Amino acid sequence: MSKGTLFDKVWDLHTVGTLPSGQTQLFIGLHLVHEVTSPQAFAMVRERQLKVMYPERTVATVDHIVPTESQARPFADPLAEAMMQALEQNCKEHGIRFYNIGSGSQGIVHVIAPEQGLTQPGMTIACGDSHTSTHGAFGAIAFGIGTSQVRDVLASQTLALGKLKVRRIEVNGVLQPGVYAKDVILHIIRTLGVKGGVGYAYEFAGTAIEAMSMEERMTLCNMAIEGGARCGYVNPDQITYDYLKGRDFAPQGTAWDEAVAWWQTLRSDTDAEYDDKVVLSAVDIAPTVTWGITPGQGIAITETLPRPESLPDEDQVLAQEAFAYMDLTPGQSLKGTAIDVCFIGSCTNGRISDLREAARVVQGYTVAEGVKAFVVPGSERVKQQAEAEGLDQIFTAAGFEWREAGCSMCLAMNPDKLQGRQMSASSSNRNFKGRQGSASGRTLLMSPAMVAAAAVAGQVTDVRDYLLTP
């Protein structure tokens, strides 16, 4: 088993005890809730005549079902309105901090917690959402949990979990222009497989990772779950501290210096022991696009689609299913594939740096005829900052729709949905069948810059043709 890693240190610091099952009872420092997975959990707490044990350690927002066009209440969707009302009532009843629409701080749960400094190194964090692994970018151990576990955290502030193994994934070297964190994680998932991380925590390291901004690291950790890992993290460093300093909930004054000193001790030891190590080269990573129905079915934009018979035996049947569903042909290039919808946003790529890169691509261009393109900021704060920088004007001038904050078409639990067999270029995290709202809709995952390039080209293209053109 691993020894001396950040994962081991944080796990041990939060261990309450060992249960008869052999699982660890782990204290959860920060619990994030949203409107979709919490109503039943609150109801179960209420049925047992319990209270939320530490309401000050729970923070709520609304994101999944929120419309990104008209946000007038009541919502047109009765179920969405019911979820909103339930969360509003539960937060009021239990004294939980709640960032509602119009508060100035509402947004996707995995965007608002980091931007406010709620997410900090050394924490254990849980949320009823798969992509809670995002918060590991700060050197936290963050888990997505189910509704019954949301109940457990509300009632006891603890979770029963089996300890994970730790795999260190090093990416060394310098990423080439036009290659982003999204490409890195898609490359990792392609290399190790969508089940490769089962039973593991992923420690992302290496010179390419150390050079990333916090927002890039969040993108990386966000999709660790898509590679099967329960969580992913990056050791905290000066980039982490610079990002956090001065934020709403970050320590202040002498408490800040003390916090940084402690955070530095949490980094994995130089002689730490890992259960597995993988070393990749940054120079081998190109802009990457998924072609199939899992995030692991991806290729570099310069490659052609694989032939099923060339794949490992266990992957051939899924590949054949993917080709049939996506209407793609083995051996063809993805370049030139017509796109109907372009979506920039989500907890993976809806932050200010994502919007800046996408705006840099589209400036001076116009969205291709027949393409629906829209940008959904990850939070109200991101939206405000983007508008202060004039990014919204760049997008709208190019023919993009500029929306309110929310999860939007990432999972389409709101009005933003694909129609029929539409093909989507998406900066989100999942390309499963039906994921974006249509049972037959098709999704190609890529970086926000690649989505922007697809929008103006009307087809899948190499963003480097736009960024590197004199």
Secondary structure, DSSP 8 states (H G I E B T S, - for coil): --BSSHHHHHHHHTEEEE-TTS-EEEE-SEEEE-TTTSHHHHHHHHHTT---S-GGGEEEE--SS--SS---SS-SSHHHHHHHHHHHHHHHHHT-EEE-TTSS--B-HHHHHHHTT---TT-EEEESSGGGGGGGGGT-EEEE--HHHHHHHHHHSEEEE---EEEEEEEES---TT--HHHHHHHHHHHH-TTTTTTEEEEEESHHHHTS-HHHHHHHHHGGGGGT-SEEEE---HHHHHHHTT-TTS--THHHHHHHHHHHHHS--TT-B-SEEEEEEGGG---EEE-SSSTT-EEETTSB---GGGS-HHHHHHHHHHHHHHT--TT-BSTT-B-SEEEE-HHHH-SHHHHHHHHHHHTT----TT-EEEE--SBHHHHHHHHHTTHHHHHHHHT-EE--SS-GGGT-SSS----TT-EEEE-SS---TTTTS-TT-EEEE--HHHHHHHHHHTB---THHHHS--
